[in-house]
Amino acid sequence: MPRMTLDLSDEIDQALNDISRRRGITKAEAMRKAFALLVIADKEDRKPGFSLGIVRERDDHTLEAMGRVVGL
């Protein structure tokens, strides 16, 4: 498996620590999940008319758009 070294801001490092602790995963696994989401966002963003969004599932299992993620 390829390896890489990155410099993280203190804020990003703290967020990564918090996320990995809450989810019971390693920081490395949290980073792998983040990169996997970036791949999905990039792929979908290249499709005409598509964008990455935040949705909420209602009690009747319908989805309500809450916002759009921009700048990725």
N, C-alpha and C positions, 0 to 999 in steps of 0.2 A: 504494500500500500504506500503510495507517495506521501511524503511528509512536507509540512511547510511551517514556517515560523512567522508569526504576526505580532505587531506591536498594537496593543489595545489601549484606549484611553482608560483612565480610572473608572469613569462612568460606565463604559461598556463592560469592563471586567467585573464590576460590582453587579451589574444586571445579569451577566452570565453566571456569576456565583449564585445569585438569588434564584434564577430560573432552574439551574441544575439542582440546587438544594430542594426547592419546592417539588420538582418532578422526580427526585430520587435517581438522577442520572449524573454521569460525569460531565465535566465541562466539555470534553472532547465530543461526547455524544450530543450535547446541546448545540455545539458548533456544526456537527454533521447535519442535524435537523434544520438548522438555520440555512445552511447552504442548499439543502434539498428544497426548502421553500423558495429560495431565491431562483433556483432552476425552474420551478413551476411558474413563479411570477413572471420571469423573463419569457418563457415559452408562450404563456397566455397573452402577455402584453403585446407580443408581435402579431397577434391575430387581429385583423380589422374589426373594430367595434367591441373588443373585449378589454376588460380591465380587472385588476385585482380588487376585491371588495371585502368589507366586513359585514356579515349578516347575522341576524338573530333569528333563532327558530322559535316560532310562536307555539302556544299550547296546541293549536290545531295542525302542527307540523308544517305550516307554510313558512316561507322565509321572508324576512323583512330586511331590505338593504339599509344598513346603518351608516355606511360611508365607503369611500373609495381610497385605496392606498395609492399614492402618487410618489414619484421621485425615486423609484427603485431602478 
